[in-house]
Amino acid sequence: QVQLVESGGGLVQPGGSLRLACAASGIIFNRYNLGWYRQAPGSKRESVALLTIEGNTNYADSVKGRFTISRDNAKNTVYLTMDSLKPEDTAVYYCNVRLGFNAYWGQGTQVTVSS
């Protein structure tokens, strides 16, 4: 049974930082491409950051230079480090692991950027 457990969300002031973590179980983690997505109220889910097994990354234009995706295969965990947070980053953040047609999602963690 595949499980993705996210943590690290919360309330932060504009300009602050957070690090999200997503711990995976039930898969051979180092074979999977990884991603973080987010969904704000009234909006569609959008891709934030992607990391392939080869180490290639892709970021949404809105987060380039502020967010960093990384992985620790020994801990079966993917991270999203978020710096210089803005109110428009407020959303539920979801981790995703993908191998071919197999894809799994975490339950989501709320990030709120507000003063």
N, C-alpha and C positions, 0 to 999 in steps of 0.2 A: 504494500500500500504506500503510495507516494504522499508525502506530507511536506509542505512548505510553511514554515512558521516565521512570521515577520515580527520584528521588534524595533524599537528606537524612535517611533513617532512621538509627537507631542506638540506642545505650544511653545513657540519661540518668537522673539522679537525680530522685526526687520533688521537685516544685517547679521543675524546670528547664524549658527551652524547646527546641523544635526547629522548623525550617522545612522542610517537604517541598516538592519541586518536581516537576512533571510536564510534560515537554516533548513537544509533539505535532508530528507531521509527516504529510503525506498528506491533510490536510483543510483546509478554509477555516475556520480556528480561530474567527474572530469570529462565526461563525454558530451555534456550538454552545453549548448549556447544559453546565455543568461540575459535577462533584461529586467528593467524596471519601467513600469508604466504608472500613469496617474489619471485620476478622474475627479474633476471638480464638479460641484453641483450644477446640473443643467447642461453639462458638457459631455462629449464623448471621451472614452478612454483613449489616451494618447501615449505614444512611446516617449520615454524620457532618455534612457540610456541602454545601449546594447553592448554585450561583450561576447565575442566568439571564443571557441575553444583554442583558436590560433592566437588569441590575444588582441584581435582587432576590436576597436570601439567605434561607436556611433552615438552622437548626442543630438538631442533636439536643439535647434538654434537658440531657443529661449534659455537653455541651461548651460550652453558651452562656456567653459572657463570658470564655472561655479560648481558644477557637480562632477563627481568622479565615481565611476563604477569599478569595482575590483572583486576578486574572488580569492578564497582560501580553500584550495582543494582538500587540504588535510582536515579542515573543519567542515567541509561540505556547506560552505556559507558564501553568499554573495552580499556585497555591501554597496551602499550608495552614500557617499559622503557629500553633503550639501552645505556649501558655504555661501555667504552673502545672500541669504534668503530674502525673498521679496513676498509681499502679500499675495501676489498672483501665483506663487508656488503652493498656496493652500489647496489641498486635495487629499484624497485617499490614494496612497501609493501601494502598488501591487508588484510583487516579484513574479517572474516568469522563467521557467526553464523549458528548453525546446530541443528535441532531437528528431529531425525529420518531421513526420506528421504527429509525433507525440509532444504534447505541450501541457504543462501544469501551471496552476496559478496559486499564489498565496491568498490568504483571507483579506489582506489589505490592512494598512495601518494609517491612521489619520495624522496628517501634518497640517498644523495651523500656524500661519505667520501673521502675527498681529501685535500691535503695541497696546 
